[in-house]
Amino acid sequence: MEEIAGKKLKVLVVSQYFWPENMRINDMVRDFTEKGHEVTVLTAWPNYPEGKVYKRFKDQPEQFCNYEGAEVVRVPLVPRGRRSIQLVLNYLSFVLSAALLGSWKLRGKQFDAIFVYAVSPILAAIPAVVLRRLKRAPLFIWVLDLWPETLRAVNIIHNPKVLGLVGLAVSWIYNRTDYLLLQSNGFFDNVRRYCTKAIESDRLVYFPSWAEDDFSAQTLEPSKLVEADAATFTVVFAGNLGEAQDFPAILDAAQALRGQVAVRWVIVGDGRMSSWLEEQVRSRGLDNVLLLGRHPLEAMPPLFAQADALLVSLRTNDVFEKTIPGKVQAYLASGRPVLGMINGEAARVIEASGAGFACESGNGAELANITRKLAQLPCAQRQQMGAAGRQYYEQEFARPALLARLERLFGNATLRRSGR
C-alpha cells in the first residue's frame, strides 16, 4: 500500500493513564511530537498507583496540560482507592467522563488517527469508539490484555452470564475498530472470536511492547537500593506483588537454596501480596529475601545493572500463557540474564533469545534448580547470555522501529480513508 511520505499527522491518543503516571504511552507521545506530528492526549486525572489524585496535580493542574509538545486534555474520574468498589467506579467514571466531557472538550478538532492504549479494562476504549464516529478518523486499539478471559483468569468474575455480557461489550468495541494491534502472537485467535464481521488480515497487527528508555541505556551508576556483593548471586524481581506472580513458589525456591547456594532474592514493588510476603519471610526465617517496597522507575536501571539475574513469574492458565509481561522487554533491554517461572509466549521469548532459563509456572523446586544452574555458570557465560538478550530485544522490541511502524500504519490508514 502507498505510504504518506513526510506528512505531519494529527493523532489523538486516548488513555486512562498518562504522564505523570509512568506508562509506555508516554514514550509514544514524546516520539511522535519529536517527529513533528501534532498529538493530543485525552486522559484522566493522575491517580495511579497510589489510588488518590496526585497532590501536585490538584495544586497546579495547569502544569499538566502539555507534555513534550503534546496537548493534554484531562477529564475527572473517581480515584482508584484501595477497595474493589472504588476501582469499579474508577473505570466506569473514566468511560463516562471521557466519552461525554472529553468529546465536548475536543469539539472542532479533527484527527488523522485515534489511538487507544488499552491496558485493562478494555472498556476504556469506549470513548474512542464515540470519538471515531464524531471525528470520522480511523481507530487503532493496542490490545494489551485479553478480555473477558483475564477476568476469569485472575478470579475476579466466574459467573458465565456476567462474562458473556463483558464478551458482548468487547465484541461491540472490536467491531467498531479499524485496526487491532496485538501485543502477543498468542492473542490472534482470541481476538478473532469477538470479531463478528470479517476483518481483513492487515487490520490485525502484531505489535509488541517495548522497554522504557532507561532500561535500554547503559548505566554505570551504582544502585542506592541494595549494596553490591560479589560473593552473592543476586536475583531481582521488580513489579506488581500480586497473586498472579505466584510468590509462594518463589519463596519455596528461596527456601530450598538457603544455606546451599549464596543467593539473595531482591523483591521490589508492592501490591496485594505485600503483607503476606512480609509475614512469610519473617515466619520462614528467609534472611536471603530482601523486600524493598516500591521505588520510582528511575531507580530500576541501576538495580537491574547490579543484578546477576532478573526474575519474571506468572501463574499458568490459558490467558497468561498467551501474554508477554512488559517486564520481559525491560529485562532483555537491561542486558542481564533472565530467569522465568512462566509458561507460553514469555517462556518462548526467554529461550529463543538465549538470555536465560525458564521453568514451568508454579514449580518452585525447578526455579531453585535453574537458579542454581545459572549461579554456577562462569561470569563470562552469564554476560554472553545478557548480551544475547539485549541483541534479541533490539531485533524484536526496540522502540524506534516499533513506533516508526506505527507511524506508517497511521499514514496508510489515512490513505485508505481517502480512497487512495
URMOQUI-V732140 format. One line per field, one symbol per residue. psi: psi as a letter, one per 30 degrees, with the letter a starting at -180 (. if undefined). Layout:
psi = ???
This chain:
psi = kkljjgkkkjkkkjkfklkgkjlffeeeeeeeefggljkkkjalkkgkgeflkkefeeeifffgfkjhfkkjjklllkleafleeeeeeeeeeeeeeeedeeeefgkfkklfkkkkjilklffffeeeeeeeeefhkkkkkjjfljkgeeeeeghekfjeeeeeeeeeeeeeeefgkekjkkfkfffeeeeffgjflkkkeffjkkjllllleeffkkkfkkkfekkkjffkjjkkkkakileffhfeeeeeeeeefkfekikkjjjkalafgeeeeeeeeeffhifgkkjfaklleffeeeeefflfkkkklklklfeeffkjkffeeeeeffgllkkkillbeeeeeeeefgfakklkkgieeeeeefeeeefflkeeeeeeeeeeeeeeeeefgkeeeefeeeeeeeeeeeeeefg.
